């Protein structure tokens, strides 16, 4: 049932949250209660769940993140990557190479992306390709690049009719045809950080697998020595990854 509720909450995040009709109760508590309306949803297995639907879209997104994060949260422990990490740039991308897999970030501040502000998450070795892949798939499989929505070689077909991917596009775009993970957006969820010793982020992972999709992950970092004056760079130096979870996958239309 937990997965069903999470799927329902994720669906709410992808729709408009503005409610046209709100019942106002003329009591001393009305000022607080009129910001949202309690609504009952029925899950696929027939269970009824009460949820808050806020008038404000931003508050609604925060509420959904709070509910889903708390339902999924279980403290974890990960070792920091100890191998060599190669950092370089190509076109608008900065990448971090871990052995034979690269993590790409867009250096430009576009579509809500804030560039390389949080690149130390990867450059420090706290988050590696294997950690991301294992959060997405229980077998830790790399998602294959079968297709790219706007860059396919339509003249080349396999015997079963599958269009082969044109790898020359990858070479031009990323200067790389090997395994890669493209993190298209990183958002710090400050309202989920209950103390100065933790930082919580949402990662948006762009996957080209049968058509573009976005996989989302919650991650938590913990630095037991951090306080309100600790800078981000200082925080990362003493931090450990204490939680990562794939929360949802959204297909692009």
C-alpha positions as semicolon CSV with decimal commas, in nm:
position;residue;x (nm);y (nm);z (nm)
1;X;0,000;0,000;0,000
2;X;0,292;0,232;0,074
3;X;0,397;0,225;-0,292
4;X;0,039;0,296;-0,400
5;X;0,016;0,604;-0,178
6;X;0,354;0,728;-0,301
7;X;0,245;0,682;-0,663
8;X;-0,070;0,881;-0,586
9;X;0,128;1,161;-0,425
10;X;0,366;1,170;-0,720
11;X;0,071;1,203;-0,954
12;X;-0,056;1,497;-0,750
13;X;0,284;1,667;-0,792
14;X;0,246;1,656;-1,169
15;X;-0,095;1,824;-1,173
16;X;-0,231;2,166;-1,083
17;X;-0,285;2,206;-0,712
18;X;-0,506;2,515;-0,713
19;X;-0,846;2,445;-0,559
20;X;-1,128;2,668;-0,675
21;X;-1,356;2,593;-0,380
22;X;-1,238;2,602;-0,021
23;X;-1,470;2,576;0,280
24;X;-1,398;2,852;0,531
25;X;-1,480;2,769;0,893
26;X;-1,556;3,073;1,106
27;X;-1,355;2,974;1,409
28;X;-1,037;3,097;1,567
29;X;-0,853;2,825;1,372
30;X;-0,986;2,930;1,035
31;X;-0,679;3,135;0,946
32;X;-0,466;2,823;0,958
33;X;-0,708;2,572;0,806
34;X;-0,815;2,773;0,500
35;X;-0,474;2,731;0,339
36;X;-0,562;2,373;0,242
37;X;-0,851;2,132;0,212
38;X;-0,854;1,777;0,346
39;X;-0,942;1,539;0,063
40;X;-0,995;1,162;0,073
41;X;-0,844;0,951;-0,205
42;X;-0,909;0,584;-0,270
43;X;-0,604;0,372;-0,352
44;X;-0,595;0,094;-0,609
45;X;-0,647;-0,166;-0,337
46;X;-0,956;0,012;-0,203
47;X;-0,795;0,187;0,094
48;X;-0,902;0,542;0,173
49;X;-0,629;0,794;0,248
50;X;-0,673;1,152;0,367
51;X;-0,439;1,413;0,222
52;X;-0,402;1,788;0,226
53;X;-0,458;1,979;-0,098
54;X;-0,307;2,327;-0,070
55;X;-0,415;2,633;-0,264
56;X;-0,051;2,729;-0,314
57;X;0,132;2,507;-0,565
58;X;0,472;2,551;-0,399
59;X;0,337;2,454;-0,058
60;X;0,165;2,154;-0,214
61;X;0,494;2,034;-0,361
62;X;0,665;2,076;-0,024
63;X;0,386;1,883;0,149
64;X;0,409;1,593;-0,099
65;X;0,788;1,581;-0,062
66;X;0,753;1,579;0,317
67;X;0,505;1,290;0,312
68;X;0,692;1,079;0,056
69;X;1,037;1,144;0,207
70;X;0,922;1,047;0,555
71;X;0,753;0,731;0,426
72;X;1,063;0,622;0,235
73;X;1,327;0,733;0,484
74;X;1,550;0,474;0,641
75;X;1,896;0,568;0,763
76;X;2,172;0,417;0,550
77;X;2,550;0,409;0,544
78;X;2,782;0,439;0,243
79;X;3,158;0,448;0,200
80;X;3,309;0,741;0,013
81;X;3,463;0,652;-0,323
82;X;3,839;0,606;-0,284
83;X;3,942;0,568;-0,647
84;X;4,051;0,834;-0,893
85;X;3,785;1,078;-1,011
86;X;3,855;1,262;-1,337
87;X;3,683;1,600;-1,375
88;X;3,665;1,779;-1,710
89;X;3,434;1,988;-1,927
90;X;3,298;1,950;-2,279
91;X;3,065;2,203;-2,439
92;X;2,813;2,304;-2,170
93;X;2,878;1,992;-1,960
94;X;3,108;1,915;-1,671
95;X;3,161;1,547;-1,604
96;X;3,308;1,330;-1,331
97;X;3,451;1,000;-1,449
98;X;3,454;0,700;-1,213
99;X;3,644;0,421;-1,387
100;X;3,436;0,359;-1,703
101;X;3,122;0,558;-1,614
102;X;3,075;0,934;-1,626
103;X;2,831;1,156;-1,438
104;X;2,741;1,464;-1,643
105;X;2,610;1,796;-1,510
106;X;2,493;2,090;-1,717
107;X;2,717;2,387;-1,636
108;X;2,456;2,638;-1,755
109;X;2,185;2,783;-1,533
110;X;1,884;2,687;-1,744
111;X;1,541;2,528;-1,678
112;X;1,577;2,565;-1,302
113;X;1,924;2,410;-1,300
114;X;2,176;2,606;-1,091
115;X;2,485;2,492;-1,274
116;X;2,773;2,349;-1,073
117;X;2,678;2,479;-0,729
118;X;2,638;2,125;-0,593
119;X;2,900;1,951;-0,809
120;X;3,101;1,854;-0,500
121;X;2,835;1,591;-0,430
122;X;3,007;1,392;-0,704
123;X;3,357;1,540;-0,707
124;X;3,401;1,445;-0,341
125;X;3,314;1,080;-0,408
126;X;3,005;1,090;-0,184
127;X;2,774;0,996;-0,472
128;X;2,896;0,756;-0,739
129;X;2,741;0,604;-1,052
130;X;2,702;0,270;-0,876
131;X;2,513;0,425;-0,585
132;X;2,271;0,596;-0,826
133;X;2,221;0,284;-1,039
134;X;2,160;0,062;-0,737
135;X;1,900;0,308;-0,608
136;X;1,724;0,296;-0,946
137;X;1,752;-0,077;-1,010
138;X;1,793;-0,358;-0,756
139;X;2,043;-0,528;-0,989
140;X;2,242;-0,204;-1,028
141;X;2,210;-0,222;-1,407
142;X;2,318;0,065;-1,631
143;X;2,019;0,192;-1,830
144;X;2,097;0,130;-2,201
145;X;2,084;0,412;-2,454
146;X;1,861;0,235;-2,705
147;X;1,698;0,549;-2,832
148;X;1,717;0,925;-2,831
149;X;1,389;1,095;-2,913
150;X;1,527;1,333;-3,173
151;X;1,846;1,158;-3,281
152;X;1,789;0,814;-3,430
153;X;1,941;0,646;-3,733
154;X;1,620;0,542;-3,908
155;X;1,810;0,363;-4,186
156;X;1,956;0,097;-3,960
157;X;1,725;-0,172;-3,825
158;X;1,796;-0,492;-3,638
159;X;1,637;-0,819;-3,751
160;X;1,355;-0,770;-3,501
161;X;1,279;-0,419;-3,629
162;X;1,437;-0,222;-3,346
163;X;1,594;0,107;-3,456
164;X;1,963;0,116;-3,369
165;X;2,090;0,412;-3,174
166;X;2,318;0,649;-3,362
167;X;2,622;0,671;-3,135
168;X;2,779;0,947;-3,340
169;X;2,527;1,179;-3,175
170;X;2,665;1,090;-2,831
171;X;3,018;1,154;-2,949
172;X;2,923;1,502;-3,069
173;X;2,714;1,590;-2,765
174;X;2,919;1,439;-2,481
175;X;3,254;1,345;-2,643
176;X;3,183;1,001;-2,503
177;X;2,998;0,687;-2,613
178;X;3,046;0,487;-2,293
179;X;2,814;0,456;-1,996
180;X;2,697;0,789;-1,858
181;X;2,451;0,934;-1,609
182;X;2,313;1,278;-1,681
183;X;2,194;1,468;-1,372
184;X;1,982;1,744;-1,523
185;X;1,881;1,919;-1,201
186;X;1,974;1,928;-0,831
187;X;1,741;2,092;-0,578
188;X;1,815;2,141;-0,210
189;X;1,502;2,068;-0,003
190;X;1,579;2,295;0,290
191;X;1,239;2,235;0,451
192;X;1,333;1,867;0,500
193;X;1,656;1,954;0,682
194;X;1,565;1,922;1,047
195;X;1,903;2,028;1,180
196;X;2,230;2,189;1,070
197;X;2,400;1,849;1,055
198;X;2,191;1,729;0,758
199;X;2,133;1,839;0,401
200;X;1,861;1,693;0,177
201;X;1,854;1,711;-0,203
202;X;1,643;1,590;-0,490
203;X;1,831;1,469;-0,798
204;X;1,673;1,466;-1,143
205;X;1,830;1,196;-1,359
206;X;1,758;1,222;-1,732
207;X;1,727;0,877;-1,890
208;X;1,702;0,806;-2,262
209;X;1,555;0,459;-2,267
210;X;1,274;0,410;-2,516
211;X;1,206;0,785;-2,490
212;X;1,317;1,053;-2,242
213;X;1,218;0,997;-1,880
214;X;1,317;1,166;-1,554
215;X;1,408;0,956;-1,252
216;X;1,401;1,138;-0,917
217;X;1,597;1,054;-0,604
218;X;1,601;1,185;-0,249
219;X;1,944;1,199;-0,090
220;X;2,052;1,296;0,261
221;X;2,401;1,394;0,370
222;X;2,505;1,408;0,735
223;X;2,798;1,595;0,890
224;X;2,799;1,550;1,266
225;X;3,033;1,848;1,315
226;X;2,837;2,098;1,106
227;X;2,654;2,402;1,242
228;X;2,468;2,701;1,098
229;X;2,794;2,875;1,007
230;X;2,939;2,578;0,815
231;X;2,984;2,654;0,443
232;X;2,872;2,405;0,181
233;X;3,230;2,309;0,090
234;X;3,319;2,256;0,457
235;X;3,002;2,053;0,507
236;X;3,088;1,820;0,218
237;X;3,441;1,757;0,345
238;X;3,310;1,602;0,667
239;X;2,986;1,456;0,531
240;X;2,862;1,103;0,474
241;X;2,580;0,985;0,250
242;X;2,315;0,857;0,491
243;X;2,016;0,809;0,259
244;X;1,932;0,774;-0,110
245;X;1,606;0,651;-0,257
246;X;1,450;0,652;-0,602
247;X;1,114;0,822;-0,544
248;X;0,947;0,824;-0,886
249;X;1,001;0,816;-1,262
250;X;0,816;1,054;-1,495
251;X;0,795;1,002;-1,872
252;X;0,840;1,314;-2,082
253;X;0,564;1,386;-2,329
